[in-house]
Amino acid sequence: MSVFEHVIERRESRSVKWDRMGMVYGLENASDILPMWIADMDFAAPDVVINALKERLDHGVFGYSYVCEGCKDAVRSWLSIRHGWETKNEWMLFHHGVVPAIASTVETFTAKGDAILVTPPVYPPFTQIPALQEREVIECTMVEENGSYSIDFDEFEKCLQRNVKLFIFCNPHNPGGIVWKENELKEILRLCTKYNVLILSDEIHADLVFGGYKHIPLASIAGEEAGRIITCIAPTKTFNLAGIQAAIMITTDEHVREKLSLNAMSHGQMELNSFAAAALTAAYSEGGPWLAELLEIVSANMDYVIQELTSSVPGLKINKPHATYLLWIDYRDTGLTEEDMMNKLLQKGRLALEPGTKYGESGRGFLRMNLATPRLLAEEGVKRFITAMSN
């Protein structure tokens, strides 16, 4: 049996996805609910990563560690082979996750009252972190047409004129799974350069792109303006290592790196722990075959779920995303409110999906569904969704 077919029991494993649903959804008993909400996979990590962790564990000594050049070499090689982006080891800083990296960037390069631009519907920490740090969040809501999204660049430019110091960019975009085109990326660069705006490009989903689409790292086409970009990547989404907590910040500008390093020091932030460094190195060095199989499984799951749900539930519209393992389900034509839809799914279907408003008001009428799961669970999710919507 393939690792991608095996259903692993994750309950009572301190899993946020499986063990925290009662708290997240306000339910007294969630033990029989199927979780297809938060973005982690139900697949075991690649054997090469597990073996690297076992080897490190068997060593038995866990003193202070650091990220070695071999780890950086693995990252650099992965970016070159996978994305055609030629980087240097000295451009890299390591953090305990992309979300902490966003927080560090906001704190380092903006001040209270400064404006930070986002393009909703978008991953919630993009708005939550600046707000908690008392920055003004400027929203340039994306244009939606039949479930597809684009940026209104006239509106984008108007937003940049409002004291914006930082644009937090989701590339590929979550939710919706948009792989941005080169002309769109160049217009973002042009306008942010015009208004001297720093860009944090969250590219954590860069490796999870389906056939027919190509992820373009923003910094790879930025030329002389590459220094205004801080690119955040991680093996955590790609290889299901979120609990390992490892991310990389890449920027060509030495002064930007120096300021980020000083911020890390001010918070007592240490290097990656020894297990994170081992997992990251193994994943980027030897994880390619596992990823290729994963993408085939997720793509097939998406095709199956889209066909079954749209043919069985009147009013649903679902576009297959370009990237990510997350479906963005449009239920606006069902006539149901978000409260009604969530009640049906949770109470009748015993299925946990994410409500669209978690990603901003422009997400109202949508659901996010995680399909990085064995086919048996994808089929069970479809069954429960249909049951929830039945009269």
C-alpha positions as CSV (number, residue, x, y, z in Angstrom):
1,M,0.0,0.0,0.0
2,S,1.3,3.5,-0.9
3,V,1.9,5.9,1.9
4,F,-0.7,8.1,0.3
5,E,-3.4,5.4,0.6
6,H,-2.8,4.5,4.2
7,V,-5.2,6.2,6.7
8,I,-3.2,7.1,9.8
9,E,-5.1,7.6,13.1
10,R,-4.3,11.1,14.1
11,R,-6.7,11.5,17.0
12,E,-5.1,12.0,20.4
13,S,-1.8,12.9,18.8
14,R,-1.9,16.5,19.9
15,S,-3.1,17.3,16.3
16,V,-4.7,20.8,16.0
17,K,-6.5,19.5,12.9
18,W,-8.0,16.4,14.6
19,D,-8.0,17.2,18.3
20,R,-8.9,20.9,18.5
21,M,-12.1,20.9,16.5
22,G,-14.4,21.2,19.5
23,M,-12.6,24.4,20.6
24,V,-12.3,25.9,17.1
25,Y,-16.0,25.3,16.2
26,G,-17.5,25.7,19.6
27,L,-18.8,22.1,19.8
28,E,-19.1,20.0,23.0
29,N,-18.4,16.8,21.1
30,A,-16.4,16.7,17.9
31,S,-15.0,13.2,18.2
32,D,-17.0,12.0,15.1
33,I,-16.4,15.0,12.9
34,L,-14.1,14.6,9.9
35,P,-11.6,17.5,9.7
36,M,-10.9,18.9,6.3
37,W,-10.1,22.4,7.4
38,I,-6.6,23.5,8.6
39,A,-3.8,23.2,6.0
40,D,-1.8,20.2,7.0
41,M,-1.8,16.8,5.3
42,D,-3.0,13.4,6.6
43,F,0.1,11.8,5.0
44,A,3.3,10.7,6.7
45,A,6.3,12.7,5.8
46,P,8.8,11.3,3.3
47,D,10.8,8.3,4.4
48,V,14.0,10.3,3.7
49,V,12.9,12.9,6.3
50,I,11.8,10.3,8.9
51,N,15.2,8.5,8.5
52,A,17.1,11.8,8.9
53,L,15.2,12.5,12.1
54,K,15.8,9.0,13.4
55,E,19.5,9.3,12.7
56,R,19.6,12.6,14.5
57,L,17.7,11.1,17.4
58,D,19.9,8.1,17.6
59,H,22.9,10.3,18.1
60,G,21.6,11.0,21.5
61,V,23.2,14.5,22.1
62,F,21.0,17.5,21.6
63,G,23.2,20.5,22.4
64,Y,23.2,23.9,20.7
65,S,23.1,23.5,16.9
66,Y,23.3,25.7,13.9
67,V,22.2,25.7,10.2
68,C,25.2,24.4,8.3
69,E,26.3,25.2,4.8
70,G,25.0,21.8,3.6
71,C,21.5,22.8,4.7
72,K,21.8,26.0,2.7
73,D,23.2,24.2,-0.3
74,A,20.1,21.9,-0.2
75,V,17.8,24.9,-0.3
76,R,19.8,26.7,-3.0
77,S,19.8,23.5,-5.2
78,W,16.0,23.0,-4.7
79,L,15.2,26.5,-5.8
80,S,17.5,26.3,-8.8
81,I,16.2,22.9,-10.1
82,R,12.5,23.4,-9.2
83,H,12.0,27.1,-9.9
84,G,15.0,28.3,-11.9
85,W,15.9,30.8,-9.2
86,E,19.6,31.1,-8.6
87,T,20.3,32.2,-5.0
88,K,23.3,32.4,-2.7
89,N,23.7,30.9,0.7
90,E,24.5,34.3,2.2
91,W,21.1,35.6,1.2
92,M,19.3,33.1,3.6
93,L,18.1,33.6,7.1
94,F,16.2,30.9,9.0
95,H,13.1,31.3,11.1
96,H,10.7,29.1,13.0
97,G,8.0,29.4,10.4
98,V,6.7,31.8,7.7
99,V,4.1,33.3,10.1
100,P,6.8,34.3,12.6
101,A,8.9,35.6,9.7
102,I,6.0,37.8,8.7
103,A,5.7,39.1,12.2
104,S,9.5,39.9,12.3
105,T,9.3,41.7,9.0
106,V,6.3,43.8,10.1
107,E,8.1,44.7,13.3
108,T,11.4,45.4,11.7
109,F,10.4,47.6,8.7
110,T,7.3,49.4,9.8
111,A,6.2,51.5,12.7
112,K,2.9,51.9,14.6
113,G,0.5,53.7,12.3
114,D,2.2,52.7,9.1
115,A,0.0,51.0,6.5
116,I,0.4,47.5,5.3
117,L,-1.3,46.3,2.1
118,V,-2.9,42.9,1.6
119,T,-5.1,41.5,-1.2
120,P,-8.1,39.6,0.3
121,P,-9.5,37.0,0.5
122,V,-6.2,36.0,1.9
123,Y,-4.5,33.9,4.6
124,P,-5.7,35.4,8.0
125,P,-2.2,36.2,9.6
126,F,-1.6,38.7,6.7
127,T,-4.2,40.9,8.4
128,Q,-4.0,39.7,12.0
129,I,-0.3,40.3,12.6
130,P,-0.2,43.9,11.4
131,A,-3.3,44.7,13.3
132,L,-1.9,43.2,16.5
133,Q,1.2,45.3,16.0
134,E,-1.0,48.4,15.7
135,R,-0.3,48.9,11.9
136,E,-3.1,50.1,9.6
137,V,-4.2,47.3,7.3
138,I,-5.1,48.4,3.8
139,E,-7.2,46.0,1.8
140,C,-7.1,45.9,-2.0
141,T,-9.9,43.3,-2.5
142,M,-9.2,41.1,-5.5
143,V,-11.6,41.0,-8.4
144,E,-13.6,37.7,-8.5
145,E,-15.2,36.4,-11.6
146,N,-16.7,32.9,-11.7
147,G,-14.4,31.8,-8.9
148,S,-11.2,33.2,-10.5
149,Y,-9.3,36.1,-9.0
150,S,-7.2,39.0,-10.3
151,I,-5.8,42.2,-8.9
152,D,-7.3,45.5,-9.9
153,F,-4.0,47.4,-10.5
154,D,-5.7,50.8,-10.6
155,E,-7.1,50.2,-7.2
156,F,-3.8,48.6,-6.1
157,E,-1.9,51.8,-7.0
158,K,-4.4,54.0,-5.1
159,C,-3.9,51.8,-2.1
160,L,-0.1,52.1,-2.3
161,Q,-0.5,55.9,-2.1
162,R,-1.9,55.6,1.5
163,N,1.3,55.6,3.4
164,V,1.9,51.9,2.6
165,K,5.3,50.7,3.7
166,L,4.9,46.9,3.2
167,F,3.0,44.7,0.8
168,I,2.4,41.2,2.0
169,F,2.0,39.1,-1.1
170,C,0.7,35.5,-1.3
171,N,2.4,33.7,-4.2
172,P,0.8,31.3,-5.0
173,H,-2.3,32.7,-3.5
174,N,-4.2,31.1,-0.5
175,P,-7.1,30.7,-0.8
176,G,-8.0,30.1,-4.4
177,G,-4.7,28.5,-5.5
178,I,-3.7,31.2,-7.9
179,V,-0.4,30.9,-9.7
180,W,0.4,34.5,-10.7
181,K,1.5,35.2,-14.3
182,E,4.7,37.0,-15.1
183,N,3.0,40.1,-16.3
184,E,1.1,40.4,-13.0
185,L,4.2,39.9,-11.0
186,K,6.0,42.6,-13.1
187,E,3.2,45.1,-12.5
188,I,3.3,44.5,-8.7
189,L,7.1,45.1,-8.9
190,R,6.6,48.3,-11.0
191,L,4.1,49.8,-8.7
192,C,5.9,48.9,-5.4
193,T,9.1,50.3,-6.9
194,K,7.3,53.5,-7.9
195,Y,6.0,54.0,-4.3
196,N,9.1,52.6,-2.6
197,V,7.2,49.8,-0.9
198,L,8.9,46.7,0.6
199,I,7.4,43.4,-0.5
200,L,7.2,40.2,1.6
201,S,6.5,37.4,-0.8
202,D,5.1,34.4,1.0
203,E,5.9,31.5,-1.3
204,I,5.2,28.6,1.1
205,H,2.9,26.9,-1.5
206,A,5.4,27.3,-4.4
207,D,6.2,23.6,-4.7
208,L,2.5,22.6,-4.7
209,V,1.8,23.6,-8.3
210,F,-0.1,21.3,-10.7
211,G,0.8,20.5,-14.3
212,G,0.3,23.2,-16.8
213,Y,1.3,26.0,-14.4
214,K,4.7,27.3,-13.3
215,H,5.5,29.1,-10.1
216,I,7.7,32.2,-10.7
217,P,9.6,33.4,-7.6
218,L,8.9,37.2,-7.5
219,A,12.6,38.0,-6.7
220,S,13.8,35.9,-9.7
221,I,12.4,38.4,-12.2
222,A,13.0,41.6,-10.1
223,G,16.5,42.5,-11.4
224,E,17.9,45.5,-9.6
225,E,14.7,45.7,-7.4
226,A,15.3,42.3,-5.9
227,G,16.6,43.9,-2.7
228,R,13.1,45.2,-1.9
229,I,11.8,41.7,-1.7
230,I,11.9,39.3,1.3
231,T,10.9,35.9,0.0
232,C,9.6,33.4,2.6
233,I,9.7,29.7,1.8
234,A,9.5,26.5,3.9
235,P,9.4,22.7,3.5
236,T,6.5,22.6,6.0
237,K,3.6,22.8,3.5
238,T,5.4,20.8,0.8
239,F,6.4,17.8,3.0
240,N,3.9,18.0,5.9
241,L,6.3,19.3,8.5
242,A,4.4,22.1,10.1
243,G,5.1,20.8,13.6
244,I,8.8,20.8,12.8
245,Q,8.7,24.6,12.4
246,A,11.3,25.7,9.9
247,A,11.3,28.5,7.3
248,I,13.8,30.4,5.2
249,M,13.8,34.2,4.5
250,I,15.7,35.1,1.4
251,T,16.8,38.6,0.4
252,T,19.7,40.0,-1.7
253,D,20.0,43.2,0.4
254,E,22.6,42.9,3.1
255,H,21.2,45.7,5.1
256,V,17.7,44.1,5.1
257,R,19.3,40.9,6.4
258,E,21.2,42.7,9.0
259,K,18.1,44.4,10.3
260,L,16.2,41.1,10.4
261,S,19.1,39.5,12.3
262,L,19.1,42.3,14.9
263,N,15.4,41.8,15.3
264,A,15.9,38.1,15.9
265,M,18.6,38.9,18.5
266,S,16.3,41.4,20.3
267,H,13.7,38.6,20.8
268,G,16.3,35.9,21.8
269,Q,15.5,34.0,18.6
270,M,17.8,31.0,18.3
271,E,18.9,29.0,15.2
272,L,16.7,26.2,14.0
273,N,16.7,23.3,16.3
274,S,18.7,20.2,15.3
275,F,15.7,18.2,14.2
276,A,14.3,21.1,12.0
277,A,17.7,21.5,10.3
278,A,17.9,17.7,9.7
279,A,14.4,17.5,8.3
280,L,14.8,20.5,6.1
281,T,18.0,19.3,4.6
282,A,16.7,15.8,3.9
283,A,13.4,17.1,2.4
284,Y,15.1,19.5,-0.1
285,S,17.9,17.0,-0.9
286,E,15.9,13.9,-1.5
287,G,12.1,14.7,-1.3
288,G,11.4,15.2,-5.0
289,P,10.0,11.7,-5.8
290,W,7.6,11.9,-2.8
291,L,6.4,15.3,-3.9
292,A,5.8,14.1,-7.5
293,E,3.5,11.3,-6.2
294,L,1.8,13.7,-3.7
295,L,0.8,16.1,-6.5
296,E,-0.7,13.2,-8.5
297,I,-2.8,12.1,-5.5
298,V,-4.0,15.6,-4.6
299,S,-4.8,16.4,-8.2
300,A,-6.9,13.2,-8.6
301,N,-8.6,13.9,-5.3
302,M,-9.6,17.4,-6.5
303,D,-10.9,16.0,-9.8
304,Y,-13.0,13.5,-7.9
305,V,-14.4,15.9,-5.3
306,I,-15.2,18.6,-7.9
307,Q,-17.1,16.1,-10.1
308,E,-19.0,14.5,-7.2
309,L,-20.0,17.7,-5.4
310,T,-21.0,19.8,-8.4
311,S,-23.1,17.0,-9.8
312,S,-24.8,16.2,-6.5
313,V,-25.3,19.6,-4.8
314,P,-27.2,22.2,-6.8
315,G,-25.7,25.7,-6.6
316,L,-22.1,24.7,-6.0
317,K,-19.3,26.0,-8.2
318,I,-15.7,24.8,-7.9
319,N,-12.7,25.7,-10.0
320,K,-9.7,23.4,-9.8
321,P,-6.9,25.5,-8.3
322,H,-3.5,26.0,-10.0
323,A,-1.7,25.2,-6.8
324,T,-2.1,24.2,-3.1
325,Y,-4.1,21.2,-1.9
326,L,-7.1,23.4,-0.9
327,L,-10.4,23.7,-2.8
328,W,-12.2,27.0,-2.7
329,I,-15.9,26.1,-3.0
330,D,-18.4,28.7,-4.1
331,Y,-21.8,28.0,-2.6
332,R,-23.4,31.5,-3.2
333,D,-26.0,30.1,-5.6
334,T,-27.4,27.7,-2.9
335,G,-29.0,30.7,-1.2
336,L,-27.5,29.6,2.2
337,T,-25.9,32.0,4.6
338,E,-22.5,31.2,6.0
339,E,-24.1,30.4,9.4
340,D,-26.6,28.0,7.7
341,M,-24.0,26.3,5.7
342,M,-21.6,25.8,8.6
343,N,-24.4,24.4,10.8
344,K,-25.5,22.0,8.1
345,L,-21.9,20.7,7.6
346,L,-21.0,20.5,11.3
347,Q,-24.3,19.3,12.8
348,K,-25.8,17.2,10.0
349,G,-22.8,16.2,7.9
350,R,-20.3,16.1,10.8
351,L,-17.7,17.7,8.5
352,A,-15.4,20.5,9.3
353,L,-14.5,22.9,6.5
354,E,-13.3,26.5,6.8
355,P,-15.8,29.4,6.3
356,G,-14.8,31.9,3.7
357,T,-15.0,34.9,5.9
358,K,-12.0,33.6,7.8
359,Y,-10.1,35.0,4.8
360,G,-11.9,38.4,4.8
361,E,-15.4,39.6,4.1
362,S,-14.8,39.0,0.3
363,G,-14.6,35.3,1.2
364,R,-18.3,35.2,2.2
365,G,-20.1,32.5,0.2
366,F,-17.1,30.3,-0.1
367,L,-15.6,27.3,1.8
368,R,-12.0,26.0,2.0
369,M,-11.6,22.3,1.8
370,N,-8.3,20.4,2.4
371,L,-7.8,17.5,0.1
372,A,-4.3,16.4,1.1
373,T,-5.8,13.2,2.5
374,P,-6.1,9.5,1.4
375,R,-8.8,8.9,-1.1
376,L,-10.9,7.0,1.4
377,L,-11.2,10.2,3.5
378,A,-11.8,12.3,0.5
379,E,-14.7,10.0,-0.4
380,E,-16.0,10.2,3.1
381,G,-15.8,14.0,3.0
382,V,-17.9,14.0,-0.2
383,K,-20.5,11.7,1.4
384,R,-20.8,13.9,4.4
385,F,-21.0,17.1,2.4
386,I,-23.9,15.6,0.3
387,T,-25.6,14.3,3.5
388,A,-25.4,17.8,5.0
389,M,-27.0,19.3,1.9
390,S,-29.8,16.8,1.6
391,N,-33.4,17.7,2.6
